[in-house]
């Protein structure tokens, strides 16, 4: 049974779009500090949402294509290890860093953490796109 990937496609696309806008130096210079912060905050929120969808789609794909109980009660590292074994992701350690970054966003707002997460979102966006492509290629 094929997975419905539209929500992940939309999330990855939205993440890329907000990151592209935030990387547009001319556009960002034209904004005041509040608006620039709002754009970066939006990128962080898109990162959070897209990360959550990514690991849930990994789990669904494994349950649908390998075994319905394969991911029951497994830690995130084990989930990512299974994903790598099944060629959905390339690097377990990178995905664990994405997971740790996502965990940072749940703490009280700290501008330094926000900047770190914002920077990490760019690397994550590439990995989320690769995951989406792997899921699309193996979605049967």
ROSE-596622 format. One record per atom (N, C-alpha, C, O): residue number from 1; atom name; residue in one letter; z, x, y. Coordinates in steps of 0.2 Angstrom, whole numbers. Each point is the difference from the previous one (the first is absolute). Layout:
<balos>
  mivex  doro  voke     pz     px     py
    NUM    CA     a      Z      X      Y
...
</balos>
This chain:
<balos>
  mivex  doro  voke     pz     px     py
      1     N     x      0      4     -6
      1    CA     x      0     -4      6
      1     C     x      0      4      6
      1     O     x      4      5      1
      2     N     x     -9     -6      4
      2    CA     x      0      4      6
      2     C     x      5     -2      5
      2     O     x      2     -6      0
      3     N     x      0     11      3
      3    CA     x      5     -1      6
      3     C     x     -3     -2      6
      3     O     x     -6      2      1
      4     N     x      9     -6      3
      4    CA     x     -3     -3      6
      4     C     x      2      6      5
      4     O     x      6      0      2
      5     N     x    -10      4      1
      5    CA     x      2      5      4
      5     C     x     -1     -1      8
      5     O     x      1      5      4
      6     N     x     -3    -11     -2
      6    CA     x     -1     -1      7
      6     C     x      6      2      4
      6     O     x     -1      2      6
      7     N     x      7     -4     -8
      7    CA     x      5      2      5
      7     C     x      1      7      0
      7     O     x      2      2      6
      8     N     x     -3      2    -11
      8    CA     x      0      7      1
      8     C     x     -5      3      4
      8     O     x      1      4      4
      9     N     x     -7     -7     -5
      9    CA     x     -6      2      4
      9     C     x      1     -1      8
      9     O     x     -1      4      4
     10     N     x      4    -10     -3
     10    CA     x      2     -2      7
     10     C     x      5      5      3
     10     O     x     -1      2      6
     11     N     x      6     -1    -10
     11    CA     x      6      5      2
     11     C     x     -3      7      2
     11     O     x      2      3      5
     12     N     x     -6      0    -10
     12    CA     x     -2      6      1
     12     C     x     -5      1      6
     12     O     x      0      4      4
     13     N     x     -4     -9     -3
     13    CA     x     -5     -1      6
     13     C     x      4      0      6
     13     O     x     -1      3      5
     14     N     x      6     -7     -5
     14    CA     x      4     -1      6
     14     C     x      4      6      2
     14     O     x      1      2      6
     15     N     x      2      2    -11
     15    CA     x      3      6      1
     15     C     x     -5      5      3
     15     O     x      2      3      5
     16     N     x     -8     -2     -8
     16    CA     x     -5      4      3
     16     C     x     -2     -1      7
     16     O     x      0      4      4
     17     N     x      0    -11     -2
     17    CA     x     -2     -2      6
     17     C     x      5      2      5
     17     O     x     -2      2      6
     18     N     x      8     -4     -7
     18    CA     x      6      2      5
     18     C     x      1      7      1
     18     O     x      1      2      5
     19     N     x     -2      2    -11
     19    CA     x      0      7      1
     19     C     x     -6      3      4
     19     O     x      1      5      4
     20     N     x     -7     -8     -5
     20    CA     x     -5      3      4
     20     C     x      1     -2      7
     20     O     x     -2      4      5
     21     N     x      4    -10     -3
     21    CA     x      2     -2      7
     21     C     x      5      5      3
     21     O     x     -1      2      6
     22     N     x      6      0    -10
     22    CA     x      6      4      2
     22     C     x     -3      7      1
     22     O     x      3      4      4
     23     N     x     -8     -2     -7
     23    CA     x     -3      7      0
     23     C     x     -5      0      6
     23     O     x     -2      6      1
     24     N     x      0    -11      2
     24    CA     x     -4      0      6
     24     C     x      3      2      6
     24     O     x      4     -4      3
     25     N     x     -4     10     -2
     25    CA     x      4      3      6
     25     C     x     -2     -3      7
     25     O     x      5     -1      4
     26     N     x    -11     -1     -3
     26    CA     x     -2     -3      6
     26     C     x      3     -7      1
     26     O     x      3     -2      5
     27     N     x     -3     -2    -11
     27    CA     x      3     -6      0
     27     C     x      8      0      1
     27     O     x      3     -3      4
     28     N     x      0      8     -7
     28    CA     x      7      1      0
     28     C     x      2      2      7
     28     O     x      6     -2      2
     29     N     x    -10      6      1
     29    CA     x      2      3      7
     29     C     x      0     -6      5
     29     O     x      4      0      5
     30     N     x     -8     -5     -6
     30    CA     x     -1     -6      4
     30     C     x      6     -5      0
     30     O     x      1     -4      3
     31     N     x      4      5     -8
     31    CA     x      5     -4     -1
     31     C     x      7      3      3
     31     O     x      0      6      0
     32     N     x      4    -11      1
     32    CA     x      7      3      2
     32     C     x      4      1     -6
     32     O     x     -2     -1     -6
     33     N     x      8      4      7
     33    CA     x      4      3     -5
     33     C     x      2     -6     -5
     33     O     x      0      1     -6
     34     N     x      1     -7      8
     34    CA     x      2     -6     -4
     34     C     x     -6     -2     -4
     34     O     x      1     -1     -6
     35     N     x     -7      1      8
     35    CA     x     -6     -2     -4
     35     C     x     -1      6     -5
     35     O     x     -2     -2     -6
     36     N     x      2      8      8
     36    CA     x     -1      5     -5
     36     C     x      5      0     -5
     36     O     x     -2      1     -6
     37     N     x      8     -2      7
     37    CA     x      6     -1     -5
     37     C     x     -2     -6     -4
     37     O     x      1      0     -7
     38     N     x     -3     -6     10
     38    CA     x     -2     -6     -4
     38     C     x     -6      2     -5
     38     O     x      1     -2     -6
     39     N     x     -6      6      8
     39    CA     x     -5      2     -5
     39     C     x      2      4     -6
     39     O     x     -1     -2     -5
     40     N     x      6      7      7
     40    CA     x      2      4     -5
     40     C     x      5     -4     -5
     40     O     x      0      1     -6
     41     N     x      4     -6      9
     41    CA     x      4     -4     -4
     41     C     x     -4     -4     -5
     41     O     x      2     -1     -5
     42     N     x     -8     -2      8
     42    CA     x     -4     -4     -4
     42     C     x     -3      4     -6
     42     O     x     -1     -2     -6
     43     N     x      0      9      7
     43    CA     x     -3      4     -5
     43     C     x      6      1     -6
     43     O     x     -2      0     -5
     44     N     x      8      1      8
     44    CA     x      5      1     -5
     44     C     x      1     -7     -4
     44     O     x      1      1     -6
     45     N     x     -1     -6      9
     45    CA     x      0     -7     -4
     45     C     x     -5     -1     -5
     45     O     x      1     -2     -5
     46     N     x     -7      4      7
     46    CA     x     -6      0     -5
     46     C     x      1      5     -5
     46     O     x     -2     -2     -6
     47     N     x      5      8      7
     47    CA     x      1      4     -5
     47     C     x      5     -3     -5
     47     O     x     -1      0     -6
     48     N     x      7     -3      9
     48    CA     x      5     -3     -5
     48     C     x     -3     -5     -4
     48     O     x      1      0     -6
     49     N     x     -5     -5      9
     49    CA     x     -3     -5     -4
     49     C     x     -5      2     -5
     49     O     x      0     -2     -6
     50     N     x     -4      7      8
     50    CA     x     -5      3     -5
     50     C     x      3      3     -5
     50     O     x     -2      0     -6
     51     N     x      7      4      7
     51    CA     x      3      4     -5
     51     C     x      3     -5     -6
     51     O     x     -1      1     -6
     52     N     x      5     -6      9
     52    CA     x      2     -5     -5
     52     C     x     -5     -3     -4
     52     O     x      1     -1     -6
     53     N     x     -7     -1      9
     53    CA     x     -5     -3     -4
     53     C     x     -3      5     -5
     53     O     x     -1     -2     -6
     54     N     x      1      8      8
     54    CA     x     -3      6     -5
     54     C     x      4      0     -6
     54     O     x     -3      0     -6
     55     N     x     10      1      7
     55    CA     x      4      1     -6
     55     C     x      0     -6     -5
     55     O     x      0      0     -6
     56     N     x      0     -6     10
     56    CA     x     -1     -6     -4
     56     C     x     -6     -1     -4
     56     O     x      0     -3     -6
     57     N     x     -6      5      9
     57    CA     x     -6     -1     -3
     57     C     x     -1      6     -6
     57     O     x     -3     -2     -5
     58     N     x      6      7      6
     58    CA     x      1      5     -6
     58     C     x      3     -3     -5
     58     O     x     -2      0     -6
     59     N     x      8     -3      7
     59    CA     x      4     -3     -5
     59     C     x     -4     -6     -4
     59     O     x      0      0     -6
     60     N     x     -3     -4     10
     60    CA     x     -4     -6     -3
     60     C     x     -6      3     -4
     60     O     x     -2     -3     -5
     61     N     x     -2      8      8
     61    CA     x     -5      3     -4
     61     C     x      2      3     -7
     61     O     x     -3     -2     -5
     62     N     x      9      5      5
     62    CA     x      3      3     -6
     62     C     x      1     -6     -5
     62     O     x     -1      1     -6
     63     N     x      5     -6      9
     63    CA     x      2     -6     -5
     63     C     x     -6     -3     -2
     63     O     x      0     -3     -6
     64     N     x     -5      2     10
     64    CA     x     -6     -4     -2
     64     C     x     -5      4     -5
     64     O     x     -3     -3     -5
     65     N     x      3     10      6
     65    CA     x     -5      4     -4
     65     C     x      3      4     -5
     65     O     x     -4      2     -5
     66     N     x     10      0      5
     66    CA     x      3      4     -5
     66     C     x      5     -4     -4
     66     O     x     -1     -1     -6
     67     N     x      6     -2      9
     67    CA     x      5     -4     -4
     67     C     x      4     -4      5
     67     O     x      2      2      5
     68     N     x      0     -8     -7
     68    CA     x      4     -5      5
     68     C     x      7      3      1
     68     O     x      2     -2      5
     69     N     x      0      6     -9
     69    CA     x      7      3      1
     69     C     x      0      7      2
     69     O     x      6      3      1
     70     N     x    -11      0      0
     70    CA     x      0      7      1
     70     C     x      4      2      6
     70     O     x      2      6      0
     71     N     x     -2    -10      5
     71    CA     x      3      2      7
     71     C     x      7     -3      0
     71     O     x      3      0      6
     72     N     x      0     -3    -11
     72    CA     x      6     -4      1
     72     C     x      6      5      1
     72     O     x      1      5     -4
     73     N     x      2     -5      9
     73    CA     x      6      4      2
     73     C     x     -1      7      1
     73     O     x      4      4      0
     74     N     x    -10     -2      1
     74    CA     x     -2      7      1
     74     C     x      2      2      7
     74     O     x     -1     -4      5
     75     N     x      3     10     -4
     75    CA     x      1      3      7
     75     C     x     -7      1      3
     75     O     x     -5      1     -4
     76     N     x      5      0     10
     76    CA     x     -6      1      4
     76     C     x     -4      6     -2
     76     O     x     -6      0     -1
     77     N     x      9      6     -1
     77    CA     x     -3      6     -2
     77     C     x     -4     -2     -7
     77     O     x     -5      3     -1
     78     N     x      9     -6     -3
     78    CA     x     -3     -2     -6
     78     C     x     -7     -4      1
     78     O     x     -5      0     -4
     79     N     x      6     -5      8
     79    CA     x     -6     -5      2
     79     C     x     -6      5      2
     79     O     x     -5     -1     -2
     80     N     x      7      5      7
     80    CA     x     -6      5      2
     80     C     x     -2      4     -5
     80     O     x     -6      2      0
     81     N     x     10      1     -5
     81    CA     x     -2      4     -5
     81     C     x     -5     -4     -4
     81     O     x     -5      2     -2
     82     N     x      7     -8      0
     82    CA     x     -5     -5     -4
     82     C     x     -6     -1      4
     82     O     x     -6      0     -3
     83     N     x      6     -1      9
     83    CA     x     -6     -1      4
     83     C     x     -4      6      0
     83     O     x     -7      0     -1
     84     N     x     10      6      1
     84    CA     x     -4      6      0
     84     C     x     -4      1     -7
     84     O     x     -5      2      0
     85     N     x      9     -3     -5
     85    CA     x     -2      0     -7
     85     C     x     -6     -4     -1
     85     O     x     -5      1     -4
     86     N     x      5     -7      8
     86    CA     x     -6     -5     -1
     86     C     x     -5      1      6
     86     O     x     -4     -5      1
     87     N     x      4     11      2
     87    CA     x     -5      2      5
     87     C     x      0     -5      6
     87     O     x     -6     -1      3
     88     N     x     11     -2     -1
     88    CA     x      1     -5      6
     88     C     x      1      4      6
     88     O     x     -2     -1      5
     89     N     x      7      6     -6
     89    CA     x      1      5      5
     89     C     x      0      7     -2
     89     O     x     -1      1     -6
     90     N     x      0      4     11
     90    CA     x     -1      7     -2
     90     C     x      7      4      0
     90     O     x      0      5     -4
     91     N     x      5     -7      8
     91    CA     x      5      5      1
     91     C     x      7     -4      0
     91     O     x      1     -4      5
     92     N     x      3      4    -10
     92    CA     x      6     -3     -1
     92     C     x      5      2      6
     92     O     x      3     -4      3
     93     N     x     -3     10     -2
     93    CA     x      5      3      5
     93     C     x     -2     -3      7
     93     O     x      4     -2      4
     94     N     x    -11      2     -2
     94    CA     x     -2     -3      6
     94     C     x      3     -8      1
     94     O     x      2     -2      5
     95     N     x     -3     -1    -10
     95    CA     x      2     -7      0
     95     C     x      7     -1      0
     95     O     x      3     -5      3
     96     N     x      1     10     -6
     96    CA     x      7      0      1
     96     C     x      2      1      8
     96     O     x      5     -3      2
     97     N     x     -9      8      1
     97    CA     x      2      1      7
     97     C     x     -2     -7      4
     97     O     x      4     -1      5
     98     N     x     -9     -2     -7
     98    CA     x     -2     -6      4
     98     C     x      6     -5     -1
     98     O     x      2     -4      4
     99     N     x      1      4    -10
     99    CA     x      6     -5     -2
     99     C     x      6      2      4
     99     O     x      3     -4      3
    100     N     x     -2     11     -2
    100    CA     x      6      2      4
    100     C     x     -1     -2      7
    100     O     x      4     -1      4
    101     N     x    -10      2     -2
    101    CA     x     -2     -2      7
    101     C     x      1     -7      2
    101     O     x      3     -2      5
    102     N     x     -5     -2    -10
    102    CA     x      1     -7      0
    102     C     x      7     -2      1
    102     O     x      3     -4      4
    103     N     x      1      8     -8
    103    CA     x      8     -1      0
    103     C     x      3      1      7
    103     O     x      5     -3      2
    104     N     x     -8      8      1
    104    CA     x      2      2      7
    104     C     x     -1     -6      5
    104     O     x      4      0      5
    105     N     x     -9     -4     -6
    105    CA     x     -1     -5      5
    105     C     x      5     -6      0
    105     O     x      1     -4      4
    106     N     x      3      4     -9
    106    CA     x      5     -5     -1
    106     C     x      7      1      4
    106     O     x      4     -4      0
    107     N     x     -4     10      2
    107    CA     x      6      2      4
    107     C     x      0     -2      7
    107     O     x     -5     -2      3
    108     N     x     11      2      0
    108    CA     x      0     -1      7
    108     C     x     -5      4      4
    108     O     x     -2      5     -1
    109     N     x     -2     -9      6
    109    CA     x     -5      4      4
    109     C     x      2      6      3
    109     O     x      5      0      3
    110     N     x     -9      5     -5
    110    CA     x      1      7      3
    110     C     x     -7      2      2
    110     O     x     -4      1     -4
    111     N     x      3      1     10
    111    CA     x     -6      2      3
    111     C     x     -3      6     -4
    111     O     x     -6      1     -1
    112     N     x     10      4     -1
    112    CA     x     -2      6     -4
    112     C     x     -3     -2     -7
    112     O     x     -5      2     -2
    113     N     x      9     -7     -1
    113    CA     x     -2     -2     -7
    113     C     x     -7     -4      1
    113     O     x     -4      0     -4
    114     N     x      4     -4      9
    114    CA     x     -6     -4      2
    114     C     x     -6      4      0
    114     O     x     -5     -1     -2
    115     N     x      5      7      6
    115    CA     x     -5      4      1
    115     C     x     -2      4     -7
    115     O     x     -6      1     -1
    116     N     x     11      0     -3
    116    CA     x     -1      3     -6
    116     C     x     -4     -5     -5
    116     O     x     -5      2     -3
    117     N     x      7     -8      3
    117    CA     x     -3     -5     -4
    117     C     x     -7     -1      3
    117     O     x     -5     -1     -4
    118     N     x      4      0     10
    118    CA     x     -7     -1      3
    118     C     x     -4      6     -2
    118     O     x     -6     -2     -2
    119     N     x      8      8      2
    119    CA     x     -4      6     -2
    119     C     x     -2     -1     -7
    119     O     x     -6      1     -2
    120     N     x     11     -3     -2
    120    CA     x     -1      0     -8
    120     C     x     -5     -6     -1
    120     O     x     -3      0     -6
    121     N     x      3     -5     10
    121    CA     x     -4     -6     -2
    121     C     x     -8      2      0
    121     O     x     -4     -3     -4
    122     N     x      2      8      8
    122    CA     x     -7      3     -1
    122     C     x     -2      2     -7
    122     O     x     -5     -1     -2
    123     N     x     10      5      0
    123    CA     x     -1      3     -7
    123     C     x      0     -6     -5
    123     O     x     -4      0     -5
    124     N     x      9     -4      6
    124    CA     x      0     -6     -5
    124     C     x     -6     -4      0
    124     O     x     -2     -2     -5
    125     N     x     -1      1     11
    125    CA     x     -6     -4      0
    125     C     x     -5      2     -4
    125     O     x     -4     -4     -3
    126     N     x      3     11      3
    126    CA     x     -5      3     -5
    126     C     x      1     -2     -7
    126     O     x     -4     -2     -4
    127     N     x     11      3      2
    127    CA     x      2     -1     -7
    127     C     x     -1     -8     -2
    127     O     x     -2     -1     -5
    128     N     x      4     -3     10
    128    CA     x     -1     -7     -1
    128     C     x     -7     -2     -1
    128     O     x     -2     -4     -5
    129     N     x     -3      7      9
    129    CA     x     -7     -1     -1
    129     C     x     -2      2     -7
    129     O     x     -4     -3     -3
    130     N     x      6      9      1
    130    CA     x     -2      2     -7
    130     C     x      3     -4     -5
    130     O     x     -4     -1     -5
    131     N     x     10     -1      5
    131    CA     x      3     -5     -5
    131     C     x     -5     -6      0
    131     O     x     -1     -3     -5
    132     N     x      0      0     11
    132    CA     x     -4     -6      0
    132     C     x     -7      1     -4
    132     O     x     -2     -4     -3
    133     N     x     -1     10      5
    133    CA     x     -6      1     -3
    133     C     x      0      1     -8
    133     O     x     -4     -2     -4
    134     N     x     10      5      2
    134    CA     x      1      0     -7
    134     C     x      1     -6     -4
    134     O     x     -2     -2     -5
    135     N     x      6     -3      9
    135    CA     x      1     -6     -3
    135     C     x     -6     -4      0
    135     O     x     -2     -4     -5
    136     N     x     -2      4     10
    136    CA     x     -7     -3      0
    136     C     x     -4      2     -5
    136     O     x     -4     -4     -4
    137     N     x      4     10      2
    137    CA     x     -5      3     -5
    137     C     x      3     -2     -7
    137     O     x     -4      0     -5
    138     N     x     10     -1      4
    138    CA     x      3     -1     -6
    138     C     x      3     -7     -1
    138     O     x      4     -2     -4
    139     N     x     -7     -3      8
    139    CA     x      3     -7      1
    139     C     x     -4     -4     -5
    139     O     x     -4     -4      2
    140     N     x      6      4     -8
    140    CA     x     -4     -4     -5
    140     C     x      5     -4     -4
    140     O     x     -2     -4     -5
</balos>
